[in-house]
Amino acid sequence: MNILITGASGFIGRQLVERLAPHHQLTLLTRSVQQTQRILGNQHHYLESLDALSDVNHIDAIVNLAGEPIVAKRWSKNQKQRICDSRWDITARLTQLIQQSSNPPKIMVSGSAVGYYGRHDDKLLDESSGAHVEFSHDICRKWEQEALNANTEQTRVCIIRIGIVLGKGGALEKMLPPFKLGLGGPIGHGRQGMSWIHVQDLISLIDFLLSQEHCKGIFNATAPNPVSNAVFTKALGKALNRPALITTPPLALRLAMGEMSELLTEGQFVYPKRALEAGFQFQFSDLDNALTDVLAK
């Protein structure tokens, strides 16, 4: 297949390219072609902008992972708008290209996040669960709708609500420094949910959805066993052979990070019901095994 990937230079995108490259032709959208070529190689076709395309008749599949990193900067009003626009605008443009193509892609897999559900207690959430309306939900709701507008008899759309991705880089890399020093531990009471997924399972799920013609709609991209923050931090300390007993007060995070701290002090327990029903098999369902694998690399 000829697959167009947006966000190809990101943490997930780079590993997706590595997985798909041996078997497919890849067209990669990236803001810095030269830099991305140095990382991913010259064998792919590169685009700096979707404006170079008048249609996507030559594209068999799209994987849409583009978006301003949510935790890159403090959430000022302008930064929140950049987070939204970087997701909404490119997704709307992809949908427009699909709609104006006579031979459109057969599949678009488009990113979203478990933040769609907003903050929840310990109730297990699946794809049919309702949402607590807040900023993270607002981002994802419109992001998903822009993608679902591309769904037709010719093009099926799969939305992946991605959890905390465990791999070399990404969110885990930001967590490691205090834990390596023995200064890690739970955030607040530690009861907030952490819905995680090993990066290789996420890549495998995307590959699975690309090939399974019966799959469309919403899919939670999380491991089947979400855990509380207290359990997660204990497991991370164990994997590093370090204590994880120092509690971080939510107020301290609020002062340091502002509204963005709610990503850490609140959470949700998300279950991948539809992926499992579709026949997808997770390689890493156990958090201890996932952390051991990631930290060994």
C-alpha positions, 0 to 999 in steps of 0.5 A: 500500500501507499500510506500517507503518515502525518506526524511521522517525525514524532515519538509514535510516528517514527516507530510506525514508519520503521514497522511499515517501511519494509512492506509499504510505500510511505509518504510522510508529512513533516514540518522539517523534511531535511531533519526527518530524512536524516532520521528516517532515511531518503527512501520515502516521499516527503511533504512539508504541507498538504497544500502540495496535494490536490487529491489523495487518489494515489494514496491507499491509506492515511495514518493521522498522528499530527499535533502539537505536543500537549505537554510541551509548554504551559497552557496559556490561552494561545498555547491551548489554541495551538494544541487544538488547531494543530489537530483540527486543521490538518484533520479537516484538510485530510477529510477535504482531500478524501472527499474531493478524490474520485478514488479515495483511500480505503482507510484513515486511522486518525489519532485521538486520546483517552483525554476524550473521556475527561476525568473519571473515578475508578469506573472502567470505561469502554468506547461507549462510555460518556465523557466529563466535559473539560479541555481534553475532551473538547480537543478530542471531540472535535478532532474525532468529528473532523476525521469521522466526516471522511467516513463513506462507503469508499473510506472507513475511518478508525479513531484511536483514543491513545493512552499513556504510551510506554516506549523509549522517549515519550511520556515515560522519559519525562517520568524517569529522572526523579524515579532513577534518583529514588525520589519518585512516588504517587501524585496526591492520593494516587487513586487516579487512573492511568491507562497505558499501552506499550508502544509496540502494541500501539504500532501493532494496533494501527497496523491491524486496523489498516488491514482489517476491513471490518474495523471502523469507528472508535477504538481505545488504544490502551492495554487491557489492564489500566492501573491507578497512579499509585500502582503505576509509580510502584511498578516503575520504582520496582522496574528501576530497583528504586523506592517510589515513596515520595508523594507529590502534592497536587498543589505543587504541580498546580503551581508549577504547571498550571491547568496542565497539571490536571493531566497528572492529578486526574485520570481514567481507567480505559478498557480496549473493548472494541480492539479485543472484540475485533480480534487484536491480541496485545503482546504486553497486557501486564504493566510490569512486563511492559516496563521491564521491556521498555527499560531494557532497551 
